[in-house]
Amino acid sequence: MKSMVKPQHEARAKIIKAMAHPSRLFIIEALNKKEHCVGELTEMIGADASTISKHLSVLKNAGLVIDEKRSNSIYYSLRVPCIIDFFACIEDVLSANAKDSAKILKCCKK
């Protein structure tokens, strides 16, 4: 199996794994609207600054966010905003799953 996994698939998996946390998904959505510093994201999410910094580090290491130091703050933004398009695809999958579940429930209630 390992020999069949292409480097491209491994690279994709790294990015998807980096997004695989609710707080990181929230951060991506927030950064799609505008850049934020750790303090702002901490307030929005309700977690401590070290936790948010770790989430941002994971996203940065995957190439999803970039940072820019301005005086005493570091501001984060999306490196490639089109990642939000991936979220739309996920929503389509969720919708299709919900429709399938509704069909099953309708069948069972008869």
Stockholm file with secondary structure:
# STOCKHOLM 1.0

chainA/1-110         MKSMVKPQHEARAKIIKAMAHPSRLFIIEALNKKEHCVGELTEMIGADASTISKHLSVLKNAGLVIDEKRSNSIYYSLRVPCIIDFFACIEDVLSANAKDSAKILKCCKK
#=GR chainA/1-110 SS CGGGCCHHHHHHHHHHHHHCSHHHHHHHHHHHHSCEEHHHHHHHHTCCHHHHHHHHHHHHHTTSEEEEEETTEEEEEESSTTHHHHHHHHHHHHHHHHHHHHHHHHHHTC
#=GC SS_cons         CGGGCCHHHHHHHHHHHHHCSHHHHHHHHHHHHSCEEHHHHHHHHTCCHHHHHHHHHHHHHTTSEEEEEETTEEEEEESSTTHHHHHHHHHHHHHHHHHHHHHHHHHHTC
//
